[in-house]
Amino acid sequence: MSFTNDEWAAGLPFEEYLARVRSHADIWRRHWEHAELDDVSRARLADLPGPRRVLVLSEDGCGDAARSVPLIARACRAAPGVEIRVVTPADHAGLMDRHLTKGAKAIPVVMAADGEGRDLGWWGPRPAPLQTLLRRRLVELGPPSPENRGAFYAPLMAWYRKDGGRTILDEFLLLLERGAR
């Protein structure tokens, strides 16, 4: 099970969460304001097999979350019958512990359930190609440090710019489309 009804009920609607963002607020707002969906994505959202609940485990200080969650929220807003809420790992440690990435805590985590509450799975903390690039950087440079921070993250930020959110949106839509009959 990705999330419980109590965890869902504790979540904030995305726009309410966005209003509380302090760290990286400019990045969060810019990605929310400029998030756009192409016609194919809009058609996929309109063709979902039923209602969906999306619960996001996120913190405003996470750069990956600031780049992906606003786009995911924009897609939810455009989809009939899809609701999105956001919770923090600090307030939901058990939820975080159930959604580890290779045994480690990493956000954002985007969980989905159908209208009957059936688990559709989860996505995160970043698109698969970017996750592969991150792992490669860790092998090449080790964990980011004050000395290598810029060099470490430069290719990841270039990937985000070049991709423009297409991979995030496609992977998220695949999650929402699960359970089609």
PyMOL commands that place a pseudoatom at each C-alpha (Angstrom):
pseudoatom trace, name=CA, resn=MET, resi=1, chain=A, elem=C, hetatm=0, pos=[0.000, 0.000, 0.000]
pseudoatom trace, name=CA, resn=SER, resi=2, chain=A, elem=C, hetatm=0, pos=[1.413, 3.362, -0.991]
pseudoatom trace, name=CA, resn=PHE, resi=3, chain=A, elem=C, hetatm=0, pos=[-0.566, 5.494, 1.458]
pseudoatom trace, name=CA, resn=THR, resi=4, chain=A, elem=C, hetatm=0, pos=[-3.414, 5.262, 3.943]
pseudoatom trace, name=CA, resn=ASN, resi=5, chain=A, elem=C, hetatm=0, pos=[-6.617, 7.291, 4.097]
pseudoatom trace, name=CA, resn=ASP, resi=6, chain=A, elem=C, hetatm=0, pos=[-5.218, 9.072, 7.178]
pseudoatom trace, name=CA, resn=GLU, resi=7, chain=A, elem=C, hetatm=0, pos=[-2.032, 10.003, 5.319]
pseudoatom trace, name=CA, resn=TRP, resi=8, chain=A, elem=C, hetatm=0, pos=[-4.127, 11.265, 2.415]
pseudoatom trace, name=CA, resn=ALA, resi=9, chain=A, elem=C, hetatm=0, pos=[-6.347, 13.298, 4.745]
pseudoatom trace, name=CA, resn=ALA, resi=10, chain=A, elem=C, hetatm=0, pos=[-3.269, 14.934, 6.306]
pseudoatom trace, name=CA, resn=GLY, resi=11, chain=A, elem=C, hetatm=0, pos=[-2.029, 16.185, 2.938]
pseudoatom trace, name=CA, resn=LEU, resi=12, chain=A, elem=C, hetatm=0, pos=[-2.301, 19.768, 1.754]
pseudoatom trace, name=CA, resn=PRO, resi=13, chain=A, elem=C, hetatm=0, pos=[-3.741, 20.604, -1.663]
pseudoatom trace, name=CA, resn=PHE, resi=14, chain=A, elem=C, hetatm=0, pos=[-0.801, 21.553, -3.897]
pseudoatom trace, name=CA, resn=GLU, resi=15, chain=A, elem=C, hetatm=0, pos=[-1.586, 25.266, -4.154]
pseudoatom trace, name=CA, resn=GLU, resi=16, chain=A, elem=C, hetatm=0, pos=[-1.864, 25.505, -0.354]
pseudoatom trace, name=CA, resn=TYR, resi=17, chain=A, elem=C, hetatm=0, pos=[1.476, 23.702, -0.041]
pseudoatom trace, name=CA, resn=LEU, resi=18, chain=A, elem=C, hetatm=0, pos=[3.000, 26.032, -2.635]
pseudoatom trace, name=CA, resn=ALA, resi=19, chain=A, elem=C, hetatm=0, pos=[1.865, 29.071, -0.638]
pseudoatom trace, name=CA, resn=ARG, resi=20, chain=A, elem=C, hetatm=0, pos=[3.870, 27.728, 2.339]
pseudoatom trace, name=CA, resn=VAL, resi=21, chain=A, elem=C, hetatm=0, pos=[7.071, 27.044, 0.396]
pseudoatom trace, name=CA, resn=ARG, resi=22, chain=A, elem=C, hetatm=0, pos=[9.994, 29.122, 1.654]
pseudoatom trace, name=CA, resn=SER, resi=23, chain=A, elem=C, hetatm=0, pos=[13.154, 27.380, 0.490]
pseudoatom trace, name=CA, resn=HIS, resi=24, chain=A, elem=C, hetatm=0, pos=[13.652, 27.560, -3.287]
pseudoatom trace, name=CA, resn=ALA, resi=25, chain=A, elem=C, hetatm=0, pos=[10.335, 29.439, -3.500]
pseudoatom trace, name=CA, resn=ASP, resi=26, chain=A, elem=C, hetatm=0, pos=[11.400, 31.144, -6.736]
pseudoatom trace, name=CA, resn=ILE, resi=27, chain=A, elem=C, hetatm=0, pos=[12.130, 27.783, -8.395]
pseudoatom trace, name=CA, resn=TRP, resi=28, chain=A, elem=C, hetatm=0, pos=[8.874, 26.244, -7.176]
pseudoatom trace, name=CA, resn=ARG, resi=29, chain=A, elem=C, hetatm=0, pos=[6.775, 29.188, -8.410]
pseudoatom trace, name=CA, resn=ARG, resi=30, chain=A, elem=C, hetatm=0, pos=[8.597, 29.488, -11.726]
pseudoatom trace, name=CA, resn=HIS, resi=31, chain=A, elem=C, hetatm=0, pos=[8.056, 25.792, -12.472]
pseudoatom trace, name=CA, resn=TRP, resi=32, chain=A, elem=C, hetatm=0, pos=[4.395, 26.043, -11.444]
pseudoatom trace, name=CA, resn=GLU, resi=33, chain=A, elem=C, hetatm=0, pos=[3.757, 29.144, -13.554]
pseudoatom trace, name=CA, resn=HIS, resi=34, chain=A, elem=C, hetatm=0, pos=[5.568, 27.805, -16.633]
pseudoatom trace, name=CA, resn=ALA, resi=35, chain=A, elem=C, hetatm=0, pos=[4.468, 24.161, -16.486]
pseudoatom trace, name=CA, resn=GLU, resi=36, chain=A, elem=C, hetatm=0, pos=[2.807, 23.277, -19.770]
pseudoatom trace, name=CA, resn=LEU, resi=37, chain=A, elem=C, hetatm=0, pos=[1.184, 20.119, -21.022]
pseudoatom trace, name=CA, resn=ASP, resi=38, chain=A, elem=C, hetatm=0, pos=[1.324, 19.031, -24.637]
pseudoatom trace, name=CA, resn=ASP, resi=39, chain=A, elem=C, hetatm=0, pos=[-1.757, 17.798, -26.501]
pseudoatom trace, name=CA, resn=VAL, resi=40, chain=A, elem=C, hetatm=0, pos=[-0.773, 14.129, -26.198]
pseudoatom trace, name=CA, resn=SER, resi=41, chain=A, elem=C, hetatm=0, pos=[-0.411, 14.433, -22.413]
pseudoatom trace, name=CA, resn=ARG, resi=42, chain=A, elem=C, hetatm=0, pos=[-3.754, 16.233, -22.148]
pseudoatom trace, name=CA, resn=ALA, resi=43, chain=A, elem=C, hetatm=0, pos=[-5.396, 13.445, -24.159]
pseudoatom trace, name=CA, resn=ARG, resi=44, chain=A, elem=C, hetatm=0, pos=[-3.835, 10.800, -21.921]
pseudoatom trace, name=CA, resn=LEU, resi=45, chain=A, elem=C, hetatm=0, pos=[-5.089, 12.625, -18.830]
pseudoatom trace, name=CA, resn=ALA, resi=46, chain=A, elem=C, hetatm=0, pos=[-8.591, 12.893, -20.287]
pseudoatom trace, name=CA, resn=ASP, resi=47, chain=A, elem=C, hetatm=0, pos=[-8.549, 9.160, -21.043]
pseudoatom trace, name=CA, resn=LEU, resi=48, chain=A, elem=C, hetatm=0, pos=[-7.649, 7.885, -17.571]
pseudoatom trace, name=CA, resn=PRO, resi=49, chain=A, elem=C, hetatm=0, pos=[-9.718, 4.858, -16.574]
pseudoatom trace, name=CA, resn=GLY, resi=50, chain=A, elem=C, hetatm=0, pos=[-11.185, 6.561, -13.507]
pseudoatom trace, name=CA, resn=PRO, resi=51, chain=A, elem=C, hetatm=0, pos=[-10.528, 8.902, -10.589]
pseudoatom trace, name=CA, resn=ARG, resi=52, chain=A, elem=C, hetatm=0, pos=[-7.065, 9.071, -9.089]
pseudoatom trace, name=CA, resn=ARG, resi=53, chain=A, elem=C, hetatm=0, pos=[-5.564, 10.266, -5.826]
pseudoatom trace, name=CA, resn=VAL, resi=54, chain=A, elem=C, hetatm=0, pos=[-1.969, 11.465, -5.900]
pseudoatom trace, name=CA, resn=LEU, resi=55, chain=A, elem=C, hetatm=0, pos=[-0.062, 11.934, -2.660]
pseudoatom trace, name=CA, resn=VAL, resi=56, chain=A, elem=C, hetatm=0, pos=[3.362, 13.553, -2.836]
pseudoatom trace, name=CA, resn=LEU, resi=57, chain=A, elem=C, hetatm=0, pos=[6.000, 13.231, -0.146]
pseudoatom trace, name=CA, resn=SER, resi=58, chain=A, elem=C, hetatm=0, pos=[8.129, 16.351, -0.506]
pseudoatom trace, name=CA, resn=GLU, resi=59, chain=A, elem=C, hetatm=0, pos=[10.032, 19.194, 1.118]
pseudoatom trace, name=CA, resn=ASP, resi=60, chain=A, elem=C, hetatm=0, pos=[10.412, 22.670, -0.261]
pseudoatom trace, name=CA, resn=GLY, resi=61, chain=A, elem=C, hetatm=0, pos=[14.218, 22.551, 0.088]
pseudoatom trace, name=CA, resn=CYS, resi=62, chain=A, elem=C, hetatm=0, pos=[14.544, 19.713, -2.414]
pseudoatom trace, name=CA, resn=GLY, resi=63, chain=A, elem=C, hetatm=0, pos=[15.688, 20.911, -5.839]
pseudoatom trace, name=CA, resn=ASP, resi=64, chain=A, elem=C, hetatm=0, pos=[14.360, 17.799, -7.596]
pseudoatom trace, name=CA, resn=ALA, resi=65, chain=A, elem=C, hetatm=0, pos=[10.953, 18.331, -5.982]
pseudoatom trace, name=CA, resn=ALA, resi=66, chain=A, elem=C, hetatm=0, pos=[10.929, 22.000, -6.985]
pseudoatom trace, name=CA, resn=ARG, resi=67, chain=A, elem=C, hetatm=0, pos=[11.448, 20.962, -10.602]
pseudoatom trace, name=CA, resn=SER, resi=68, chain=A, elem=C, hetatm=0, pos=[9.072, 17.992, -10.778]
pseudoatom trace, name=CA, resn=VAL, resi=69, chain=A, elem=C, hetatm=0, pos=[6.204, 18.442, -8.309]
pseudoatom trace, name=CA, resn=PRO, resi=70, chain=A, elem=C, hetatm=0, pos=[4.827, 21.657, -9.890]
pseudoatom trace, name=CA, resn=LEU, resi=71, chain=A, elem=C, hetatm=0, pos=[4.617, 19.936, -13.286]
pseudoatom trace, name=CA, resn=ILE, resi=72, chain=A, elem=C, hetatm=0, pos=[2.940, 16.907, -11.723]
pseudoatom trace, name=CA, resn=ALA, resi=73, chain=A, elem=C, hetatm=0, pos=[0.500, 19.217, -9.935]
pseudoatom trace, name=CA, resn=ARG, resi=74, chain=A, elem=C, hetatm=0, pos=[-0.257, 21.019, -13.205]
pseudoatom trace, name=CA, resn=ALA, resi=75, chain=A, elem=C, hetatm=0, pos=[-1.051, 17.656, -14.820]
pseudoatom trace, name=CA, resn=CYS, resi=76, chain=A, elem=C, hetatm=0, pos=[-3.342, 16.749, -11.917]
pseudoatom trace, name=CA, resn=ARG, resi=77, chain=A, elem=C, hetatm=0, pos=[-5.116, 20.073, -12.208]
pseudoatom trace, name=CA, resn=ALA, resi=78, chain=A, elem=C, hetatm=0, pos=[-5.725, 19.423, -15.922]
pseudoatom trace, name=CA, resn=ALA, resi=79, chain=A, elem=C, hetatm=0, pos=[-7.082, 15.911, -15.381]
pseudoatom trace, name=CA, resn=PRO, resi=80, chain=A, elem=C, hetatm=0, pos=[-10.725, 15.322, -14.580]
pseudoatom trace, name=CA, resn=GLY, resi=81, chain=A, elem=C, hetatm=0, pos=[-11.049, 13.282, -11.402]
pseudoatom trace, name=CA, resn=VAL, resi=82, chain=A, elem=C, hetatm=0, pos=[-7.424, 13.554, -10.257]
pseudoatom trace, name=CA, resn=GLU, resi=83, chain=A, elem=C, hetatm=0, pos=[-6.697, 15.074, -6.845]
pseudoatom trace, name=CA, resn=ILE, resi=84, chain=A, elem=C, hetatm=0, pos=[-3.230, 15.868, -5.496]
pseudoatom trace, name=CA, resn=ARG, resi=85, chain=A, elem=C, hetatm=0, pos=[-2.034, 16.472, -1.955]
pseudoatom trace, name=CA, resn=VAL, resi=86, chain=A, elem=C, hetatm=0, pos=[1.405, 16.995, -0.417]
pseudoatom trace, name=CA, resn=VAL, resi=87, chain=A, elem=C, hetatm=0, pos=[2.887, 15.817, 2.893]
pseudoatom trace, name=CA, resn=THR, resi=88, chain=A, elem=C, hetatm=0, pos=[6.384, 16.166, 4.347]
pseudoatom trace, name=CA, resn=PRO, resi=89, chain=A, elem=C, hetatm=0, pos=[8.746, 13.381, 5.431]
pseudoatom trace, name=CA, resn=ALA, resi=90, chain=A, elem=C, hetatm=0, pos=[9.187, 15.098, 8.800]
pseudoatom trace, name=CA, resn=ASP, resi=91, chain=A, elem=C, hetatm=0, pos=[5.475, 14.691, 9.504]
pseudoatom trace, name=CA, resn=HIS, resi=92, chain=A, elem=C, hetatm=0, pos=[5.188, 11.231, 7.912]
pseudoatom trace, name=CA, resn=ALA, resi=93, chain=A, elem=C, hetatm=0, pos=[8.313, 9.222, 8.762]
pseudoatom trace, name=CA, resn=GLY, resi=94, chain=A, elem=C, hetatm=0, pos=[6.506, 5.898, 8.324]
pseudoatom trace, name=CA, resn=LEU, resi=95, chain=A, elem=C, hetatm=0, pos=[5.375, 6.870, 4.848]
pseudoatom trace, name=CA, resn=MET, resi=96, chain=A, elem=C, hetatm=0, pos=[8.961, 7.824, 3.968]
pseudoatom trace, name=CA, resn=ASP, resi=97, chain=A, elem=C, hetatm=0, pos=[10.256, 4.527, 5.353]
pseudoatom trace, name=CA, resn=ARG, resi=98, chain=A, elem=C, hetatm=0, pos=[7.850, 2.609, 3.076]
pseudoatom trace, name=CA, resn=HIS, resi=99, chain=A, elem=C, hetatm=0, pos=[9.158, 4.413, -0.030]
pseudoatom trace, name=CA, resn=LEU, resi=100, chain=A, elem=C, hetatm=0, pos=[12.940, 4.153, 0.054]
pseudoatom trace, name=CA, resn=THR, resi=101, chain=A, elem=C, hetatm=0, pos=[15.037, 4.455, -3.094]
pseudoatom trace, name=CA, resn=LYS, resi=102, chain=A, elem=C, hetatm=0, pos=[17.654, 1.698, -3.112]
pseudoatom trace, name=CA, resn=GLY, resi=103, chain=A, elem=C, hetatm=0, pos=[17.361, 1.622, 0.690]
pseudoatom trace, name=CA, resn=ALA, resi=104, chain=A, elem=C, hetatm=0, pos=[17.791, 5.398, 1.124]
pseudoatom trace, name=CA, resn=LYS, resi=105, chain=A, elem=C, hetatm=0, pos=[15.417, 8.238, 1.872]
pseudoatom trace, name=CA, resn=ALA, resi=106, chain=A, elem=C, hetatm=0, pos=[14.952, 10.385, -1.225]
pseudoatom trace, name=CA, resn=ILE, resi=107, chain=A, elem=C, hetatm=0, pos=[12.232, 12.789, -2.294]
pseudoatom trace, name=CA, resn=PRO, resi=108, chain=A, elem=C, hetatm=0, pos=[9.984, 13.566, -3.976]
pseudoatom trace, name=CA, resn=VAL, resi=109, chain=A, elem=C, hetatm=0, pos=[7.919, 10.410, -3.828]
pseudoatom trace, name=CA, resn=VAL, resi=110, chain=A, elem=C, hetatm=0, pos=[4.714, 10.539, -5.882]
pseudoatom trace, name=CA, resn=MET, resi=111, chain=A, elem=C, hetatm=0, pos=[2.162, 7.859, -4.953]
pseudoatom trace, name=CA, resn=ALA, resi=112, chain=A, elem=C, hetatm=0, pos=[-1.071, 7.084, -6.774]
pseudoatom trace, name=CA, resn=ALA, resi=113, chain=A, elem=C, hetatm=0, pos=[-4.260, 5.210, -5.971]
pseudoatom trace, name=CA, resn=ASP, resi=114, chain=A, elem=C, hetatm=0, pos=[-7.378, 4.649, -8.030]
pseudoatom trace, name=CA, resn=GLY, resi=115, chain=A, elem=C, hetatm=0, pos=[-10.881, 5.762, -7.067]
pseudoatom trace, name=CA, resn=GLU, resi=116, chain=A, elem=C, hetatm=0, pos=[-11.394, 2.580, -5.036]
pseudoatom trace, name=CA, resn=GLY, resi=117, chain=A, elem=C, hetatm=0, pos=[-8.223, 3.241, -3.045]
pseudoatom trace, name=CA, resn=ARG, resi=118, chain=A, elem=C, hetatm=0, pos=[-6.229, 0.533, -4.811]
pseudoatom trace, name=CA, resn=ASP, resi=119, chain=A, elem=C, hetatm=0, pos=[-2.511, 1.207, -4.947]
pseudoatom trace, name=CA, resn=LEU, resi=120, chain=A, elem=C, hetatm=0, pos=[-1.230, 2.044, -8.440]
pseudoatom trace, name=CA, resn=GLY, resi=121, chain=A, elem=C, hetatm=0, pos=[2.393, 2.404, -7.309]
pseudoatom trace, name=CA, resn=TRP, resi=122, chain=A, elem=C, hetatm=0, pos=[4.814, 5.247, -6.833]
pseudoatom trace, name=CA, resn=TRP, resi=123, chain=A, elem=C, hetatm=0, pos=[7.377, 7.324, -8.697]
pseudoatom trace, name=CA, resn=GLY, resi=124, chain=A, elem=C, hetatm=0, pos=[10.468, 9.196, -7.596]
pseudoatom trace, name=CA, resn=PRO, resi=125, chain=A, elem=C, hetatm=0, pos=[12.714, 10.732, -6.669]
pseudoatom trace, name=CA, resn=ARG, resi=126, chain=A, elem=C, hetatm=0, pos=[13.593, 11.773, -10.219]
pseudoatom trace, name=CA, resn=PRO, resi=127, chain=A, elem=C, hetatm=0, pos=[13.119, 10.504, -13.785]
pseudoatom trace, name=CA, resn=ALA, resi=128, chain=A, elem=C, hetatm=0, pos=[14.903, 7.234, -14.599]
pseudoatom trace, name=CA, resn=PRO, resi=129, chain=A, elem=C, hetatm=0, pos=[17.483, 8.752, -17.010]
pseudoatom trace, name=CA, resn=LEU, resi=130, chain=A, elem=C, hetatm=0, pos=[18.367, 11.436, -14.470]
pseudoatom trace, name=CA, resn=GLN, resi=131, chain=A, elem=C, hetatm=0, pos=[18.600, 8.839, -11.689]
pseudoatom trace, name=CA, resn=THR, resi=132, chain=A, elem=C, hetatm=0, pos=[21.103, 6.943, -13.848]
pseudoatom trace, name=CA, resn=LEU, resi=133, chain=A, elem=C, hetatm=0, pos=[23.098, 10.139, -14.421]
pseudoatom trace, name=CA, resn=LEU, resi=134, chain=A, elem=C, hetatm=0, pos=[23.084, 10.879, -10.670]
pseudoatom trace, name=CA, resn=ARG, resi=135, chain=A, elem=C, hetatm=0, pos=[24.419, 7.403, -9.873]
pseudoatom trace, name=CA, resn=ARG, resi=136, chain=A, elem=C, hetatm=0, pos=[27.151, 7.863, -12.469]
pseudoatom trace, name=CA, resn=ARG, resi=137, chain=A, elem=C, hetatm=0, pos=[28.128, 11.217, -10.908]
pseudoatom trace, name=CA, resn=LEU, resi=138, chain=A, elem=C, hetatm=0, pos=[28.296, 9.589, -7.468]
pseudoatom trace, name=CA, resn=VAL, resi=139, chain=A, elem=C, hetatm=0, pos=[30.702, 6.957, -8.805]
pseudoatom trace, name=CA, resn=GLU, resi=140, chain=A, elem=C, hetatm=0, pos=[32.808, 9.564, -10.640]
pseudoatom trace, name=CA, resn=LEU, resi=141, chain=A, elem=C, hetatm=0, pos=[32.946, 12.292, -7.982]
pseudoatom trace, name=CA, resn=GLY, resi=142, chain=A, elem=C, hetatm=0, pos=[31.613, 10.789, -4.759]
pseudoatom trace, name=CA, resn=PRO, resi=143, chain=A, elem=C, hetatm=0, pos=[28.877, 12.553, -2.833]
pseudoatom trace, name=CA, resn=PRO, resi=144, chain=A, elem=C, hetatm=0, pos=[28.532, 16.289, -3.473]
pseudoatom trace, name=CA, resn=SER, resi=145, chain=A, elem=C, hetatm=0, pos=[30.667, 18.444, -1.207]
pseudoatom trace, name=CA, resn=PRO, resi=146, chain=A, elem=C, hetatm=0, pos=[31.182, 22.182, -0.918]
pseudoatom trace, name=CA, resn=GLU, resi=147, chain=A, elem=C, hetatm=0, pos=[34.263, 21.806, -3.137]
pseudoatom trace, name=CA, resn=ASN, resi=148, chain=A, elem=C, hetatm=0, pos=[32.618, 19.830, -5.966]
pseudoatom trace, name=CA, resn=ARG, resi=149, chain=A, elem=C, hetatm=0, pos=[28.976, 20.890, -5.648]
pseudoatom trace, name=CA, resn=GLY, resi=150, chain=A, elem=C, hetatm=0, pos=[28.872, 22.974, -8.834]
pseudoatom trace, name=CA, resn=ALA, resi=151, chain=A, elem=C, hetatm=0, pos=[30.681, 20.381, -10.940]
pseudoatom trace, name=CA, resn=PHE, resi=152, chain=A, elem=C, hetatm=0, pos=[28.588, 17.592, -9.460]
pseudoatom trace, name=CA, resn=TYR, resi=153, chain=A, elem=C, hetatm=0, pos=[25.209, 19.166, -10.195]
pseudoatom trace, name=CA, resn=ALA, resi=154, chain=A, elem=C, hetatm=0, pos=[25.931, 20.969, -13.494]
pseudoatom trace, name=CA, resn=PRO, resi=155, chain=A, elem=C, hetatm=0, pos=[25.122, 17.977, -15.758]
pseudoatom trace, name=CA, resn=LEU, resi=156, chain=A, elem=C, hetatm=0, pos=[21.953, 17.238, -13.773]
pseudoatom trace, name=CA, resn=MET, resi=157, chain=A, elem=C, hetatm=0, pos=[20.702, 20.802, -14.136]
pseudoatom trace, name=CA, resn=ALA, resi=158, chain=A, elem=C, hetatm=0, pos=[21.576, 20.695, -17.853]
pseudoatom trace, name=CA, resn=TRP, resi=159, chain=A, elem=C, hetatm=0, pos=[19.534, 17.492, -18.147]
pseudoatom trace, name=CA, resn=TYR, resi=160, chain=A, elem=C, hetatm=0, pos=[16.497, 19.184, -16.555]
pseudoatom trace, name=CA, resn=ARG, resi=161, chain=A, elem=C, hetatm=0, pos=[16.790, 22.163, -18.927]
pseudoatom trace, name=CA, resn=LYS, resi=162, chain=A, elem=C, hetatm=0, pos=[17.170, 20.013, -22.037]
pseudoatom trace, name=CA, resn=ASP, resi=163, chain=A, elem=C, hetatm=0, pos=[14.363, 17.607, -21.116]
pseudoatom trace, name=CA, resn=GLY, resi=164, chain=A, elem=C, hetatm=0, pos=[11.907, 20.388, -20.223]
pseudoatom trace, name=CA, resn=GLY, resi=165, chain=A, elem=C, hetatm=0, pos=[9.815, 18.082, -18.022]
pseudoatom trace, name=CA, resn=ARG, resi=166, chain=A, elem=C, hetatm=0, pos=[8.853, 15.653, -20.808]
pseudoatom trace, name=CA, resn=THR, resi=167, chain=A, elem=C, hetatm=0, pos=[10.265, 12.588, -19.050]
pseudoatom trace, name=CA, resn=ILE, resi=168, chain=A, elem=C, hetatm=0, pos=[8.759, 13.515, -15.673]
pseudoatom trace, name=CA, resn=LEU, resi=169, chain=A, elem=C, hetatm=0, pos=[5.349, 13.923, -17.264]
pseudoatom trace, name=CA, resn=ASP, resi=170, chain=A, elem=C, hetatm=0, pos=[5.575, 10.698, -19.263]
pseudoatom trace, name=CA, resn=GLU, resi=171, chain=A, elem=C, hetatm=0, pos=[6.666, 8.623, -16.260]
pseudoatom trace, name=CA, resn=PHE, resi=172, chain=A, elem=C, hetatm=0, pos=[3.931, 10.196, -14.118]
pseudoatom trace, name=CA, resn=LEU, resi=173, chain=A, elem=C, hetatm=0, pos=[1.266, 9.501, -16.739]
pseudoatom trace, name=CA, resn=LEU, resi=174, chain=A, elem=C, hetatm=0, pos=[2.357, 5.861, -16.924]
pseudoatom trace, name=CA, resn=LEU, resi=175, chain=A, elem=C, hetatm=0, pos=[1.733, 5.668, -13.173]
pseudoatom trace, name=CA, resn=LEU, resi=176, chain=A, elem=C, hetatm=0, pos=[-1.744, 7.208, -13.470]
pseudoatom trace, name=CA, resn=GLU, resi=177, chain=A, elem=C, hetatm=0, pos=[-2.680, 4.939, -16.384]
pseudoatom trace, name=CA, resn=ARG, resi=178, chain=A, elem=C, hetatm=0, pos=[-2.121, 1.761, -14.376]
pseudoatom trace, name=CA, resn=GLY, resi=179, chain=A, elem=C, hetatm=0, pos=[-5.158, -0.268, -13.532]
pseudoatom trace, name=CA, resn=ALA, resi=180, chain=A, elem=C, hetatm=0, pos=[-6.919, 0.342, -16.827]
pseudoatom trace, name=CA, resn=ARG, resi=181, chain=A, elem=C, hetatm=0, pos=[-9.432, -2.374, -17.496]
for i in range(1, 181): cmd.bond("trace and resi %d" % i, "trace and resi %d" % (i + 1))
show_as sticks, trace
zoom trace
